[in-house]
């Protein structure tokens, strides 16, 4: 009999067809395998026993980089085959395919890179079926060479032979190339620098040693680099990029050097060495200050973002330099990562002394992913979900509506989610769409997905905030495609997102959602951000919230923590002496007048509370990047608790009234300041108070399942304290695969609607 085996999931760009070919030969199976827009299709002859054995082998031995979500076996029209072949792909089917992400260089390719006997010795773009770019170079489906930017490179006879040889590791490797037929680099310093390809690595290392800033084209865009121990180079980079304080990431040659300089745990090392090779935020040893310019990289924080080389070129450069380099996204501050050669020449030369370009185009730009782990509990916290992880999201238990959906997400930490033919796609981080350049990146990337997947959305989901770009653009999309438009409250989407990760919304148990962030447009028109929701009977209801305080001066309040400190604590006796010197006489007069007015916009944002405490304790009155004040506060509190592990004091007592939580906290902070309590201790006591507040609301609600979302839960100390204090009393659910920040909003919008329409 003849059977059709249809396999879906991440099954293209991962060596799946060669794997099936070899397996078929082993099992004496005749027929063919092909890629299609709907996955991998296998047509074979065999009896039931042969087919069962073959299918079992597929499931048990599938390529490491693949992920099978569905495998169907059905009889089909009888055909006679006399061999087994890989045949031309079929692009006619409606797309139902998950994208393979970009993979870090594999061990086999690394060995070849440094083998003088190998034809790819020191070739900076070697790949195989197990590694290299995938998602970033796809221009059409299915995943075949001609549908990627590798299609421009005709393989030489040697490479073609590898590509055609069934026993070769590069059999049907769509990114296959070598120095004879492959990708070429160009060095540019205002004009092209004439230099041999095999001398470019030495040249770049030499420029780093001279204190030069070099932007290098990687997999998803340009990385801007310099010597991590060159104070002048780092200060120049910060000045040119207009990034005075925000931390800079480091790229290290190897894991051994990272473990010398940081308190690297086993789970963090595993994350660093994973196939997605993200930046991991690590606590660093004081001895690191002797090796690099730490203050210029971390600016008062106790963690440093570290990654390993994930391309052959970066590996060569770092091994040659034998020390860490700064490796930050190649962009102008506030804009998205630059990925086009011409734009790099126009824009990145304002920052860089030198560019290292190559002639393989990038279709989809991506920043590096960023991961963090909390204390002893090792809770995984995704700070940024991008290269190597996005865009496919696999969860076979997640029930999705049958319709085609585009969820446009929020404004900050922009990410869209797309539902098509039962598959879920969560885009890479696309920047903050309050910036025009990020808006262009957002519309370009979403347009690329719509084109690849041939999507005509039936439903468009938007945030309720009418001024968000994602809201406005979503309205335009709905009009263009004549789609239904649904707006979803920001924090309810957060709650739905974390429930969706654990499929909690499909059960009948009550769940208490603790949603803490900086800003979100509330159902009552106020600015929410310290929210407690209850999920019950398929509904999300606002259960409680942080007491409202005046939200004045709009975005200025977000940028200036001193204004939050004034707004929240100005009515508390004794506050003026800590507040007044933060303002000019004119500001003091105007701002206090604003606070005495009626009908002010109100806020329950706990993000602004963190800002206020940071201002009072450490004079962080202005912040140059989102979350700066809260991160500094977390660092200071961690420093104290690291030295005082058994410390457990709070401004909030079990018998206190939670309606007075802000008054309790700020009265306590001012009291401790008056009594000259060590400020790191006050920071620690504040963090513990927030956790005790959560515990109070949870106990009063009598709900055992607690789910956490919102940017505040990027704070590893808060997560760790919650875990340590509440783990025996409650079931705790933190984001693990998605970021708790606004990147998860679009996914939450989908889950929210799915819950309503199941």
GIBEL-V508028 format. One record per pair of residues at least 12 apart in sequence whose C-alpha atoms are under 7 Angstrom apart, sorted by sequence separation. I is the first residue (numbers start at 0). J is the second residue. D is the distance in Angstrom with one decimal. If there is no record, write none. Layout:
I,J,D ; I,J,D
This chain:
30,42,5.5 ; 31,43,6.5 ; 136,148,5.5 ; 184,196,6.7 ; 212,224,5.8 ; 213,225,6.3 ; 369,381,6.3 ; 370,382,5.5 ; 405,417,4.6 ; 414,426,5.6 ; 429,441,5.9 ; 461,473,6.1 ; 516,528,4.8 ; 531,543,5.0 ; 651,663,6.7 ; 30,43,4.2 ; 212,225,5.0 ; 369,382,5.2 ; 370,383,7.0 ; 404,417,5.7 ; 405,418,6.5 ; 414,427,6.4 ; 515,528,5.3 ; 516,529,6.7 ; 530,543,6.2 ; 531,544,5.7 ; 565,578,6.5 ; 650,663,6.2 ; 668,681,6.6 ; 29,43,5.6 ; 30,44,6.3 ; 211,225,6.4 ; 369,383,4.8 ; 404,418,4.9 ; 414,428,5.4 ; 459,473,6.3 ; 514,528,6.9 ; 515,529,4.8 ; 530,544,4.5 ; 650,664,5.4 ; 28,43,6.7 ; 29,44,5.8 ; 210,225,6.8 ; 368,383,5.1 ; 369,384,6.7 ; 403,418,5.4 ; 404,419,6.9 ; 413,428,6.0 ; 414,429,5.9 ; 514,529,6.2 ; 515,530,6.2 ; 529,544,5.5 ; 530,545,6.6 ; 613,628,5.7 ; 16,32,6.5 ; 28,44,6.6 ; 210,226,6.5 ; 340,356,6.5 ; 368,384,5.0 ; 403,419,5.0 ; 412,428,6.4 ; 413,429,5.2 ; 514,530,5.1 ; 529,545,5.0 ; 613,629,6.8 ; 16,33,7.0 ; 28,45,6.9 ; 108,125,6.8 ; 158,175,6.8 ; 330,347,6.7 ; 368,385,4.7 ; 403,420,7.0 ; 412,429,6.9 ; 413,430,5.5 ; 513,530,6.0 ; 514,531,6.2 ; 549,566,6.0 ; 650,667,6.0 ; 108,126,6.4 ; 158,176,6.3 ; 207,225,5.6 ; 208,226,6.8 ; 263,281,6.7 ; 283,301,6.6 ; 329,347,7.0 ; 367,385,5.9 ; 368,386,5.5 ; 412,430,5.7 ; 413,431,5.7 ; 459,477,5.9 ; 494,512,5.8 ; 513,531,4.9 ; 548,566,6.9 ; 610,628,5.5 ; 207,226,5.4 ; 210,229,6.3 ; 262,281,6.9 ; 282,301,5.8 ; 283,302,5.9 ; 366,385,6.0 ; 367,386,5.2 ; 412,431,5.3 ; 413,432,6.4 ; 512,531,5.4 ; 513,532,6.7 ; 548,567,6.1 ; 610,629,6.0 ; 613,632,5.7 ; 212,232,6.8 ; 261,281,6.4 ; 262,282,5.7 ; 282,302,4.3 ; 283,303,6.6 ; 365,385,6.0 ; 366,386,6.0 ; 401,421,6.4 ; 411,431,4.4 ; 494,514,6.6 ; 511,531,6.7 ; 512,532,4.8 ; 561,581,6.8 ; 609,629,5.5 ; 211,232,6.4 ; 261,282,5.7 ; 262,283,6.0 ; 281,302,5.0 ; 282,303,6.4 ; 365,386,5.5 ; 410,431,6.0 ; 411,432,6.3 ; 493,514,6.9 ; 511,532,5.7 ; 512,533,6.1 ; 154,176,6.3 ; 210,232,5.3 ; 261,283,4.0 ; 262,284,6.6 ; 280,302,5.8 ; 281,303,5.4 ; 399,421,6.6 ; 410,432,5.3 ; 511,533,4.7 ; 260,283,6.0 ; 261,284,5.1 ; 280,303,5.4 ; 281,304,6.3 ; 338,361,6.3 ; 410,433,6.5 ; 459,482,6.5 ; 463,486,5.2 ; 510,533,5.7 ; 511,534,6.5 ; 105,129,6.7 ; 155,179,6.8 ; 260,284,5.5 ; 280,304,4.3 ; 456,480,6.6 ; 458,482,5.1 ; 459,483,6.1 ; 460,484,6.0 ; 461,485,6.3 ; 462,486,5.4 ; 463,487,5.6 ; 490,514,6.4 ; 509,533,6.8 ; 510,534,5.1 ; 705,729,6.9 ; 105,130,5.7 ; 149,174,6.1 ; 155,180,5.5 ; 279,304,5.4 ; 280,305,6.2 ; 455,480,6.5 ; 457,482,4.6 ; 458,483,4.6 ; 459,484,4.9 ; 460,485,5.0 ; 461,486,4.7 ; 462,487,5.3 ; 463,488,5.4 ; 509,534,5.6 ; 704,729,6.0 ; 705,730,6.1 ; 706,731,6.1 ; 707,732,6.3 ; 708,733,7.0 ; 104,130,5.2 ; 154,180,5.7 ; 260,286,6.8 ; 278,304,5.7 ; 279,305,5.3 ; 338,364,6.0 ; 456,482,6.3 ; 457,483,6.2 ; 458,484,5.9 ; 459,485,6.4 ; 460,486,5.8 ; 461,487,6.2 ; 462,488,6.0 ; 463,489,6.8 ; 509,535,5.1 ; 703,729,4.9 ; 704,730,4.8 ; 705,731,5.1 ; 706,732,4.6 ; 707,733,5.3 ; 708,734,6.9 ; 713,739,6.6 ; 26,53,7.0 ; 103,130,5.8 ; 104,131,6.0 ; 153,180,6.5 ; 260,287,5.3 ; 278,305,5.2 ; 279,306,6.4 ; 462,489,5.9 ; 508,535,6.9 ; 703,730,6.0 ; 704,731,6.2 ; 705,732,6.1 ; 706,733,6.1 ; 712,739,6.2 ; 10,38,6.5 ; 102,130,5.0 ; 103,131,6.0 ; 152,180,6.6 ; 278,306,4.6 ; 336,364,6.8 ; 507,535,6.8 ; 566,594,7.0 ; 10,39,6.7 ; 102,131,5.1 ; 144,173,4.8 ; 152,181,6.3 ; 277,306,6.1 ; 490,519,6.8 ; 507,536,6.4 ; 710,739,5.5 ; 7,37,6.8 ; 8,38,6.9 ; 101,131,6.0 ; 102,132,6.1 ; 143,173,6.2 ; 276,306,6.9 ; 336,366,6.5 ; 489,519,5.6 ; 690,720,6.8 ; 709,739,4.9 ; 710,740,4.0 ; 7,38,4.8 ; 101,132,4.4 ; 276,307,6.8 ; 392,423,5.8 ; 489,520,6.5 ; 686,717,6.4 ; 690,721,5.9 ; 708,739,4.9 ; 709,740,5.0 ; 710,741,7.0 ; 6,38,5.8 ; 7,39,6.6 ; 101,133,4.8 ; 391,423,6.5 ; 392,424,5.8 ; 709,741,6.9 ; 6,39,5.2 ; 100,133,5.7 ; 101,134,5.7 ; 276,309,6.3 ; 391,424,4.8 ; 392,425,6.4 ; 488,521,6.6 ; 504,537,7.0 ; 5,39,6.0 ; 6,40,6.5 ; 99,133,6.0 ; 100,134,5.0 ; 101,135,6.8 ; 390,424,5.4 ; 391,425,6.1 ; 488,522,6.7 ; 650,684,6.9 ; 5,40,4.8 ; 99,134,5.9 ; 271,306,6.3 ; 390,425,5.0 ; 419,454,7.0 ; 649,684,5.1 ; 4,40,5.9 ; 5,41,6.4 ; 98,134,6.3 ; 271,307,6.6 ; 389,425,6.5 ; 390,426,4.7 ; 432,468,6.3 ; 648,684,5.7 ; 649,685,6.8 ; 4,41,4.9 ; 389,426,5.9 ; 390,427,5.9 ; 651,688,5.5 ; 3,41,5.7 ; 4,42,6.4 ; 328,366,6.6 ; 389,427,5.2 ; 577,615,6.8 ; 649,687,5.7 ; 650,688,5.6 ; 3,42,4.7 ; 648,687,7.0 ; 649,688,4.8 ; 2,42,5.7 ; 3,43,6.7 ; 128,168,6.7 ; 639,679,5.6 ; 651,691,6.5 ; 1,42,7.0 ; 2,43,5.5 ; 127,168,6.5 ; 128,169,5.7 ; 639,680,5.9 ; 651,692,6.8 ; 1,43,5.6 ; 2,44,6.3 ; 127,169,5.2 ; 385,427,4.3 ; 653,695,6.6 ; 1,44,4.4 ; 384,427,6.0 ; 385,428,5.6 ; 636,679,5.3 ; 640,683,6.7 ; 0,44,5.6 ; 1,45,6.5 ; 128,172,4.8 ; 384,428,6.2 ; 563,607,5.8 ; 635,679,5.2 ; 636,680,6.6 ; 639,683,6.7 ; 0,45,5.7 ; 127,172,5.8 ; 383,428,6.7 ; 549,594,6.7 ; 563,608,6.9 ; 0,46,6.2 ; 636,682,4.8 ; 15,62,6.5 ; 127,174,7.0 ; 563,610,6.5 ; 564,611,3.9 ; 635,682,6.5 ; 636,683,4.2 ; 14,62,6.8 ; 126,174,6.5 ; 127,175,6.4 ; 563,611,4.9 ; 564,612,6.7 ; 13,62,6.8 ; 126,175,6.2 ; 247,296,5.2 ; 550,599,6.9 ; 551,600,6.9 ; 30,80,5.5 ; 90,140,6.8 ; 246,296,5.5 ; 247,297,6.7 ; 549,599,6.2 ; 550,600,5.3 ; 560,610,4.7 ; 561,611,6.3 ; 564,614,6.5 ; 632,682,6.3 ; 13,64,5.7 ; 29,80,5.7 ; 90,141,6.2 ; 125,176,6.6 ; 246,297,4.8 ; 405,456,6.3 ; 549,600,6.2 ; 550,601,5.0 ; 560,611,5.4 ; 564,615,6.8 ; 13,65,5.8 ; 29,81,6.3 ; 30,82,6.2 ; 31,83,5.2 ; 32,84,6.5 ; 33,85,5.9 ; 125,177,6.6 ; 246,298,6.6 ; 404,456,5.3 ; 549,601,4.7 ; 550,602,5.5 ; 29,82,5.0 ; 30,83,4.6 ; 31,84,4.6 ; 32,85,5.0 ; 33,86,5.4 ; 35,88,5.6 ; 36,89,7.0 ; 403,456,4.9 ; 404,457,6.0 ; 405,458,6.5 ; 406,459,5.8 ; 407,460,6.1 ; 408,461,6.4 ; 409,462,6.1 ; 548,601,5.5 ; 549,602,6.2 ; 561,614,5.5 ; 29,83,4.7 ; 30,84,6.6 ; 31,85,5.6 ; 32,86,6.2 ; 33,87,6.3 ; 34,88,4.7 ; 35,89,4.7 ; 36,90,5.5 ; 244,298,6.0 ; 253,307,6.4 ; 403,457,5.4 ; 404,458,4.9 ; 405,459,4.9 ; 406,460,4.4 ; 407,461,5.6 ; 408,462,6.4 ; 547,601,5.8 ; 548,602,5.4 ; 560,614,5.8 ; 10,65,5.4 ; 28,83,7.0 ; 31,86,6.5 ; 33,88,5.2 ; 34,89,6.4 ; 35,90,5.6 ; 37,92,6.3 ; 122,177,6.8 ; 248,303,6.8 ; 249,304,6.0 ; 250,305,5.8 ; 251,306,6.3 ; 252,307,6.5 ; 402,457,6.3 ; 403,458,6.6 ; 404,459,5.8 ; 405,460,6.3 ; 406,461,6.2 ; 547,602,5.1 ; 548,603,6.6 ; 9,65,5.2 ; 10,66,6.6 ; 36,92,5.6 ; 37,93,6.6 ; 122,178,6.1 ; 248,304,4.6 ; 249,305,4.8 ; 250,306,4.9 ; 251,307,5.4 ; 252,308,6.8 ; 464,520,5.4 ; 547,603,4.7 ; 9,66,4.9 ; 10,67,6.9 ; 35,92,6.9 ; 36,93,6.2 ; 37,94,5.2 ; 38,95,6.8 ; 248,305,5.8 ; 249,306,6.3 ; 250,307,5.6 ; 410,467,5.5 ; 463,520,6.6 ; 546,603,5.9 ; 8,66,5.6 ; 9,67,6.4 ; 36,94,4.4 ; 37,95,4.3 ; 38,96,5.5 ; 119,177,5.9 ; 124,182,6.8 ; 250,308,6.6 ; 409,467,6.9 ; 410,468,6.3 ; 545,603,5.1 ; 8,67,4.7 ; 36,95,6.0 ; 37,96,5.3 ; 119,178,6.7 ; 410,469,6.2 ; 544,603,6.7 ; 560,619,6.7 ; 561,620,4.6 ; 7,67,5.9 ; 8,68,4.7 ; 36,96,6.1 ; 409,469,6.0 ; 560,620,4.9 ; 6,67,6.8 ; 7,68,5.7 ; 8,69,6.7 ; 408,469,6.3 ; 559,620,5.5 ; 560,621,5.9 ; 7,69,5.1 ; 228,290,6.4 ; 230,292,6.0 ; 233,295,6.6 ; 252,314,6.8 ; 365,427,6.6 ; 407,469,5.4 ; 559,621,4.3 ; 616,678,6.1 ; 6,69,5.7 ; 7,70,6.5 ; 20,83,7.0 ; 228,291,3.9 ; 229,292,6.7 ; 558,621,6.0 ; 559,622,6.1 ; 6,70,4.5 ; 20,84,6.9 ; 227,291,5.4 ; 228,292,4.8 ; 558,622,5.5 ; 5,70,5.7 ; 6,71,6.6 ; 64,129,6.9 ; 227,292,6.2 ; 252,317,4.8 ; 4,70,6.9 ; 5,71,5.2 ; 251,317,6.7 ; 252,318,5.4 ; 407,473,6.2 ; 4,71,5.6 ; 5,72,6.6 ; 4,72,4.6 ; 3,72,5.8 ; 4,73,6.6 ; 16,85,6.9 ; 252,321,6.1 ; 2,72,6.7 ; 3,73,5.3 ; 252,322,6.5 ; 2,73,5.6 ; 3,74,6.1 ; 251,322,6.5 ; 252,323,6.6 ; 2,74,4.3 ; 3,75,6.0 ; 251,323,4.5 ; 1,74,6.0 ; 2,75,5.3 ; 250,323,5.4 ; 251,324,6.8 ; 1,75,5.7 ; 249,323,6.2 ; 250,324,5.4 ; 529,603,5.3 ; 1,76,6.5 ; 249,324,5.5 ; 250,325,6.4 ; 525,600,6.1 ; 526,601,6.2 ; 527,602,5.6 ; 528,603,5.3 ; 529,604,5.0 ; 1,77,5.0 ; 249,325,4.5 ; 250,326,5.9 ; 525,601,5.4 ; 526,602,4.5 ; 527,603,4.9 ; 528,604,3.6 ; 529,605,4.9 ; 0,77,6.2 ; 1,78,6.3 ; 248,325,5.8 ; 249,326,5.3 ; 525,602,5.9 ; 526,603,6.4 ; 527,604,5.4 ; 528,605,5.6 ; 247,325,6.6 ; 248,326,5.5 ; 526,604,6.9 ; 528,606,7.0 ; 248,327,5.8 ; 637,716,6.8 ; 247,327,6.0 ; 363,444,6.8 ; 633,714,6.9 ; 135,218,6.9 ; 633,716,6.6 ; 135,219,6.0 ; 132,218,6.3 ; 518,604,6.3 ; 12,99,6.1 ; 517,604,5.4 ; 8,96,6.3 ; 9,97,5.2 ; 11,99,6.7 ; 516,604,6.4 ; 517,605,6.4 ; 7,96,6.5 ; 8,97,5.4 ; 9,98,6.0 ; 278,367,6.7 ; 516,605,6.1 ; 517,606,4.1 ; 9,99,5.6 ; 242,332,6.3 ; 277,367,6.1 ; 278,368,6.0 ; 279,369,5.8 ; 280,370,6.4 ; 515,605,6.0 ; 516,606,5.2 ; 517,607,6.2 ; 240,331,5.6 ; 241,332,5.9 ; 277,368,4.9 ; 278,369,4.6 ; 279,370,4.9 ; 280,371,5.1 ; 240,332,5.6 ; 277,369,5.6 ; 278,370,6.2 ; 279,371,5.7 ; 277,370,6.8 ; 335,429,7.0 ; 335,430,5.7 ; 571,666,6.7 ; 574,669,6.7 ; 227,323,6.0 ; 334,430,7.0 ; 227,324,4.6 ; 568,665,6.4 ; 226,324,4.7 ; 227,325,5.2 ; 225,324,5.5 ; 226,325,6.2 ; 224,324,6.3 ; 225,325,5.3 ; 334,434,6.8 ; 224,325,5.0 ; 333,434,6.8 ; 335,436,6.6 ; 224,326,4.6 ; 334,436,5.7 ; 335,437,5.6 ; 223,326,5.6 ; 224,327,6.5 ; 334,437,5.9 ; 36,140,6.0 ; 222,326,5.8 ; 223,327,5.2 ; 36,141,5.1 ; 222,327,5.5 ; 223,328,6.0 ; 397,502,6.3 ; 606,711,6.7 ; 35,141,5.6 ; 222,328,4.9 ; 223,329,4.9 ; 34,141,6.4 ; 221,328,6.4 ; 222,329,4.7 ; 221,329,4.7 ; 239,349,6.9 ; 240,350,6.0 ; 239,350,5.1 ; 275,386,6.9 ; 204,316,6.6 ; 275,387,4.0 ; 546,658,6.2 ; 275,388,6.2 ; 14,128,5.0 ; 236,350,6.6 ; 13,128,5.8 ; 14,129,6.9 ; 214,329,6.6 ; 221,336,6.8 ; 13,129,6.1 ; 200,316,5.8 ; 204,320,5.9 ; 220,336,6.1 ; 221,337,5.9 ; 220,337,5.6 ; 221,338,5.9 ; 220,338,4.1 ; 219,338,6.8 ; 12,133,6.5 ; 12,142,6.3 ; 11,142,5.9 ; 214,351,6.1 ; 213,351,5.6 ; 212,351,5.0 ; 213,352,6.0 ; 214,353,6.4 ; 215,354,5.9 ; 216,355,6.2 ; 212,352,5.3 ; 213,353,4.8 ; 214,354,4.9 ; 215,355,4.7 ; 216,356,5.5 ; 211,352,6.0 ; 212,353,6.6 ; 213,354,5.7 ; 214,355,6.2 ; 215,356,6.5 ; 216,357,6.8 ; 219,361,6.6 ; 219,363,6.8 ; 220,364,5.6 ; 219,364,4.7 ; 220,365,6.4 ; 219,365,4.5 ; 219,366,6.5 ; 17,165,6.9 ; 17,170,6.4 ; 17,171,6.6 ; 14,172,7.0 ; 188,352,6.1 ; 188,353,4.6 ; 187,353,5.7 ; 188,354,6.3 ; 187,354,5.0 ; 219,386,7.0 ; 186,354,5.8 ; 187,355,6.5 ; 186,355,4.8 ; 185,355,5.8 ; 186,356,6.3 ; 103,274,5.3 ; 184,355,6.7 ; 185,356,5.0 ; 102,274,5.5 ; 103,275,6.0 ; 184,356,5.5 ; 185,357,5.9 ; 102,275,5.7 ; 103,276,6.3 ; 184,357,4.2 ; 183,357,5.5 ; 184,358,6.7 ; 182,357,6.7 ; 183,358,5.9 ; 182,358,6.1 ; 182,359,6.3 ; 125,311,6.9 ; 124,311,6.1 ; 123,311,4.9 ; 124,312,6.9 ; 123,312,4.4 ; 511,702,6.4 ; 510,702,6.5 ; 509,702,6.5 ; 511,704,6.2 ; 512,705,5.9 ; 513,706,6.1 ; 514,707,5.9 ; 515,708,6.6 ; 516,709,4.8 ; 510,704,5.0 ; 511,705,4.9 ; 512,706,4.9 ; 513,707,4.9 ; 514,708,5.0 ; 515,709,4.9 ; 516,710,4.9 ; 509,704,7.0 ; 510,705,5.9 ; 511,706,6.2 ; 512,707,6.0 ; 513,708,6.5 ; 514,709,5.3 ; 515,710,6.7 ; 516,711,5.2 ; 510,706,7.0 ; 515,711,5.5 ; 104,309,5.7 ; 103,309,4.5 ; 104,310,5.5 ; 103,310,6.2 ; 104,311,6.6 ; 497,706,6.5 ; 497,707,6.8 ; 148,359,6.4 ; 497,708,6.4 ; 148,360,5.9 ; 494,708,6.2 ; 493,708,5.8 ; 493,709,6.4 ; 537,754,6.6 ; 138,362,6.5 ; 136,361,5.4 ; 137,362,6.5 ; 135,361,5.8 ; 136,362,5.1 ; 135,362,5.5 ; 136,363,6.7 ; 135,363,4.6 ; 135,364,6.5 ; 497,733,6.9 ; 497,734,5.8 ; 496,743,6.1 ; 496,744,6.7 ; 493,743,6.6 ; 496,746,5.8 ; 504,754,6.7 ; 493,744,5.5 ; 496,747,3.7 ; 499,750,6.0 ; 492,744,5.5 ; 495,747,4.7 ; 493,747,5.7 ; 496,750,6.5 ; 492,747,4.3 ; 495,750,5.8 ; 492,748,5.0 ; 495,751,5.5 ; 492,751,6.4 ; 487,748,6.5 ; 101,386,6.5 ; 102,387,5.8 ; 101,387,4.9 ; 100,387,5.0 ; 100,388,6.1 ; 460,748,6.5 ; 100,389,6.3 ; 100,390,7.0 ; 98,390,6.9 ; 98,391,6.0 ; 97,391,5.8 ; 140,451,6.3 ; 139,451,5.7 ; 428,742,6.9 ; 95,420,5.9 ; 68,395,6.8 ; 95,422,6.9 ; 414,742,5.4 ; 412,741,5.4 ; 413,742,5.9 ; 416,745,5.4 ; 411,741,6.4 ; 412,742,5.2 ; 415,745,5.4 ; 416,746,5.8 ; 300,631,6.2 ; 382,713,6.7 ; 414,745,6.6 ; 299,631,6.9 ; 409,741,6.3 ; 301,634,6.0 ; 380,713,6.3 ; 300,634,5.8 ; 409,744,6.3 ; 408,744,5.1 ; 408,745,3.9 ; 407,745,5.8 ; 406,745,5.1 ; 373,715,4.6 ; 406,748,6.3 ; 372,715,6.9 ; 373,716,6.7 ; 376,719,6.6 ; 406,749,6.5 ; 373,718,6.7 ; 374,719,6.0 ; 373,719,5.8 ; 384,737,6.9 ; 400,753,5.6 ; 380,734,6.9 ; 381,735,6.8 ; 384,738,6.9 ; 399,753,5.8 ; 380,735,6.1 ; 381,736,6.8 ; 383,738,6.4 ; 379,735,5.6 ; 381,737,6.0 ; 382,738,5.5 ; 400,756,6.8 ; 381,738,4.5 ; 400,757,6.6 ; 94,452,5.3 ; 380,738,6.7 ; 244,623,6.6 ; 245,624,6.2
